[in-house]
Amino acid sequence: MWRIEEHRRVDKQLGGAVPQEVLKRYEKWKDIARLSGPQGLRAIKGFHDENLAGEWKGHRSSRLGLQWRVIYRVVGDALLVQVVHVTLHDYRRP
């Protein structure tokens, strides 16, 4: 079982103008990540889980809707997924 850590700013990002559908999909994303980790997320084509490049090298992105993404990274073999950012498809570093 994987552990999910959310950056402190994620609560603020989710508390704003995030549609209810995206919030539900994020909760489902966390459930899958807890149970199966990144392999489970990659297995579900709707998430379009992928590696990021450039400034975000070492991080991954999963789709929560047409525009919304969750950006996360996997920490070693510690079975830990750290959610860094939930964004309206804006990959600029905060």
QUIVENQUI-V124717 format. One record per residue. N is the residue number from 1. RES is the residue in one small letter. PHI is phi in radians with two decimals (999 if undefined). PSI is psi in whole degrees, 0 to 359 (* if undefined). Layout:
BEGIN
n=N res=RES phi=PHI psi=PSI
n=N res=RES phi=PHI psi=PSI
END
This chain:
BEGIN
n=1 res=m phi=999 psi=132
n=2 res=w phi=-1.56 psi=154
n=3 res=r phi=-1.87 psi=138
n=4 res=i phi=-1.88 psi=126
n=5 res=e phi=-2.02 psi=133
n=6 res=e phi=-1.92 psi=134
n=7 res=h phi=-1.07 psi=150
n=8 res=r phi=-1.06 psi=334
n=9 res=r phi=-1.34 psi=345
n=10 res=v phi=-1.09 psi=320
n=11 res=d phi=-1.02 psi=318
n=12 res=k phi=-1.16 psi=319
n=13 res=q phi=-1.13 psi=321
n=14 res=l phi=-1.38 psi=341
n=15 res=g phi=-1.44 psi=350
n=16 res=g phi=-1.46 psi=231
n=17 res=a phi=-1.63 psi=38
n=18 res=v phi=-1.44 psi=127
n=19 res=p phi=-1.07 psi=148
n=20 res=q phi=-1.00 psi=322
n=21 res=e phi=-1.06 psi=321
n=22 res=v phi=-1.20 psi=320
n=23 res=l phi=-1.07 psi=317
n=24 res=k phi=-1.12 psi=318
n=25 res=r phi=-1.17 psi=325
n=26 res=y phi=-1.13 psi=317
n=27 res=e phi=-1.09 psi=319
n=28 res=k phi=-1.13 psi=319
n=29 res=w phi=-1.00 psi=314
n=30 res=k phi=-1.10 psi=320
n=31 res=d phi=-1.05 psi=314
n=32 res=i phi=-1.15 psi=318
n=33 res=a phi=-1.10 psi=321
n=34 res=r phi=-1.09 psi=316
n=35 res=l phi=-1.37 psi=316
n=36 res=s phi=-2.08 psi=350
n=37 res=g phi=1.21 psi=198
n=38 res=p phi=-1.06 psi=328
n=39 res=q phi=-1.09 psi=320
n=40 res=g phi=-1.15 psi=323
n=41 res=l phi=-1.20 psi=321
n=42 res=r phi=-1.20 psi=331
n=43 res=a phi=-1.22 psi=337
n=44 res=i phi=-1.66 psi=107
n=45 res=k phi=-1.07 psi=331
n=46 res=g phi=-1.10 psi=336
n=47 res=f phi=-1.42 psi=341
n=48 res=h phi=0.81 psi=47
n=49 res=d phi=-1.14 psi=130
n=50 res=e phi=-2.64 psi=157
n=51 res=n phi=-1.27 psi=148
n=52 res=l phi=-1.85 psi=159
n=53 res=a phi=-2.16 psi=181
n=54 res=g phi=1.20 psi=226
n=55 res=e phi=-1.05 psi=333
n=56 res=w phi=-1.68 psi=14
n=57 res=k phi=-0.96 psi=134
n=58 res=g phi=1.68 psi=352
n=59 res=h phi=-1.89 psi=166
n=60 res=r phi=-2.20 psi=160
n=61 res=s phi=-2.27 psi=138
n=62 res=s phi=-2.19 psi=143
n=63 res=r phi=-1.46 psi=130
n=64 res=l phi=-1.86 psi=354
n=65 res=g phi=-3.13 psi=187
n=66 res=l phi=-1.08 psi=324
n=67 res=q phi=-1.93 psi=333
n=68 res=w phi=-1.51 psi=139
n=69 res=r phi=-2.31 psi=151
n=70 res=v phi=-1.95 psi=129
n=71 res=i phi=-1.89 psi=129
n=72 res=y phi=-2.55 psi=170
n=73 res=r phi=-2.41 psi=154
n=74 res=v phi=-1.78 psi=129
n=75 res=v phi=-1.69 psi=106
n=76 res=g phi=0.79 psi=218
n=77 res=d phi=-1.78 psi=22
n=78 res=a phi=-1.44 psi=6
n=79 res=l phi=0.93 psi=47
n=80 res=l phi=-2.22 psi=128
n=81 res=v phi=-2.00 psi=121
n=82 res=q phi=-1.83 psi=116
n=83 res=v phi=-1.44 psi=120
n=84 res=v phi=-1.70 psi=323
n=85 res=h phi=-2.77 psi=138
n=86 res=v phi=-2.07 psi=120
n=87 res=t phi=-2.41 psi=160
n=88 res=l phi=-1.51 psi=63
n=89 res=h phi=0.84 psi=51
n=90 res=d phi=-2.24 psi=103
n=91 res=y phi=-1.57 psi=12
n=92 res=r phi=-1.19 psi=142
n=93 res=r phi=-1.20 psi=138
n=94 res=p phi=-1.25 psi=*
END
